[in-house]
């Protein structure tokens, strides 16, 4: 709607959290009952001989470092789940320093770097993860996402292809490759990949959302809306999907339905700046300029400036300087 695409629709969720099994390092202790003074000397001798055979296993320096690395990894996961990415990065780095072959430390640090926009660092971490475990498809997919954000599209597609060689039934690999095709405007190829992902995982909400965006790229709004409808049947509380469907309705000129969808997105997620901007545009086309300004102010209160071209047009038609 308008000149601006106000939302990145590719909702690939490439934070691939690996399950972590914590080894039990504490030895169990036996409880013994106190013996009475009337016990025979033979039984006392037997207990003494039995105890004399217990030799504690000493931990080597390397084993101690590996144990400490797992502890740092566990702390990093806790910080990651609480949203403290900086502390999580420090913990994962500490784990790697203690155990340079700790696969999960690299994949989790890569995921954090990816989320923080440190794409080059994420690629380095995925490189190490692949070195340790060359058959881990998710590391190739994660690295593909990083390459895509760096506009290294050939490398991104190559990594998806490698992931599919390892696991031809990887819906995530098809989603990732479809994302590369969308941003390079190869919409038919994207539709094919998203369709394959849906065949593999019919309940994959992201696949329907992303395929809908590929349909929008081809100006096929009816199919896009049908996919958004399917996505909402899977996740009725997705503010992003309502926002995306509203954009499709807006591109059709169906402003009433677009307005309803943007309002629903805001109801679900009141801090959704994109939805406020999109609704402001709808109010503009409906000539409800005061409501349009109200949404512009709300968007700006959330820390994001309104689109300057739209703002200029709104000022002109509303008579505000």
Secondary structure, DSSP 8 states (H G I E B T S, - for coil): --S---S------------------S----------TT--HHHHHHHHHHHHT-------HHHHHHHHHHHHHHHHHHHHHTT-HHHHHHHHHHHHHH-TT-HHHHHHHHHHHHHTT-HHHHHHHHHHHHHH-TT-HHHHHHHHHHHHHTT-HHHHHHHHHHHHHH-TT-HHHHHHHHHHHHHTT-HHHHHHHHHHHHHH-TT-HHHHHHHHHHHHHTT-HHHHHHHHHHHHHH-TT-HHHHHHHHHHHHHHT-HHHHHHHHHHHHHH-TT-HHHHHHHHHHHHHTT-HHHHHHHHHHHHHTT----HHHHHHHHHHHT--
